[in-house]
């Protein structure tokens, strides 16, 4: 299993060097660990990017042992490139399977997953579908307190649709669609202050570089 995992991670790194990524905005905002069966977490976040900012939330739920899913939804203000910022809806979802466990004497926590993201503003929409590998390592520093650095490599297919596009001599009205393959890296840390509450921050290294920060709280 570890050999297979290493091959997968190396393959994604090669793709990261080969393809140029397009923008995604919602990130991971969770470590490689999954929520226990039946537990639910809510999160609230603010994202700041090269030419956009967002405000969104997350609901995450443990389905069975080592498997959970997350749903994210919010608003995003984006400048598609012609100097007019537009505000629209962004939402996404992902599922994650945790198969290497630090506390079971594995070298770190590692999970594989898949997800989608959709953005819709005036004159522009983006749909992305792909898979990811998430690695994290938990450092305990007090009773029921810890800090967990994590990283995510994300490989995806995406389709962008613009109603206004660059023709070579200026912006032109029309209908332009582009399919692409993108790879991105997310680096973050989760600071657990109690069993139910944590602060999280994440740097998103994508075509649209950004930083997202917020809080996670287990409601039951």
ABEGO torsion letter per residue (X at the ends): XAAAAAAAAAAAAAAAAABBBBBBAAEAGBBABBBBBGBBBBBBBBBBBAABBBBBBBBBBBABBGBBBBBBBBBBBBBAGAGBBBBBBBBBBBBBBBABBAAAGBABBBBBBBBBBBBBBBGBBBBBBBBBBBBBBBBBABBGBBBBBBBBBBBBBBBBBBABBBAGAEBBBEBBBBBBBBBBBBBBBBBBABAABBBBBBBBBBABBBBBBEBBBBAX
